[in-house]
Amino acid sequence: MPKFISEKTFSLKSLGEAWKDCFIKFSSVSIKESRELIQLKLGSKTPLEVSDITVKFLKDHFISGNAYDSESKQIVALKAEDITELPSMIQEKVILFLVGDASQ
């Protein structure tokens, strides 16, 4: 069965002026994946479990991106494993963005 995937780009400009040209590109979430996520009953999980599930979900959908490296003061290419190093404040916003809340 073919996968019907589109790309969604999440802007990181809300993290400040240095981040204005930064983004993460993700593959879209299928209806099936949304249903599976709902079935995990995240409300009954501990915060650590929710965070682990979210990080795995984001890594699975990661395509590419750029982020601001505060040490080198440069914009650098992101890898999937860099997801855990990004500011935590974007985690919930990215999940909502991927499952359909376009107000980002």
N, C-alpha and C positions, 0 to 999 in steps of 0.2 A: 504494500500500500504506500503510495507516495505521501510525502509530508508537504503540507501547504504552509510555507513559512514566509513571513515578512520580517523585515528588520524594524526595530524601534530604537530610537536614539534618545537617551536620557541625558539632558544637559546638567552639568555640575556647576553652572554659573552661580547658583544660590550659595555656594561655599565661599564666595568673595571675589574681588576683582582679579586676583591672580588666577582664578579658576574659570574666567569668563569664556575661554575657548576650549574648555575641557568637556568631555562627554564619555558616555559608555554606550556602545551599540550592543543590543541584545536581539536574539531571535524571538519572535512572537510566541506567545503561550497559546497552545491549542485549547479547544473546549475540553477535550479529554484531560489534559494536564490541569486545567482549572478545577475540574470535578475531583481529580485525584487529590489536589491540594485541599479542597474542602473536606474530603473524606478523612484527612489526617486529623481533623478536629483540633486545630491549633489552640483553641481556647482552653483545652484541657491539658495542654503541655506546659512544662516549666519554661521560664524565659530562656534558659540555656538551650533547651530542645528546640524551641521556636527559632532561635538564632541559628542553630546548626542546620535546621531544615531550610531556612531562608538562604543562608550562605550557599548551600549545595545547589539550591534552585537557581540562584543568580549565576553561579559558576557554570552550571549546565547550559544556561542560555546566553552566556557571554560570547560575543563575537570579537569585539575590539574596543579600543578607547584610548583616551589621553587623560592624564591627570597632572596636577602641579606638584612637583617634588620640592618641598620646602627646604631641603638641604642643599640641593644644587641650584635652586631658584630657576628651574626650567620645567617646561612641559615635557613629559615623558610618555612613551607608549605603555599602556596597561596590558597585563596578562591576567588570565582568569584567577591565578593564585593571589593576585594583588587585591582582590575584592575584600579580603579580611583586613587589609591595611588602610582602607578608605575610612573617612569619618563615619561613625555609626549613625549619625543623624540622617543619612540618606537611605539606610536600609529599608525602613518602612515605606518611604516615598517611592523607591524603585519597585518594590513588590506591587504597590497599588498601581503604579504606572503600567507595569507589565500585564496585570490582570484586568486592565480596562479603564482605570481612572486616568483620563488624559489631562487632567488639570495639574500639570507639573511646571 
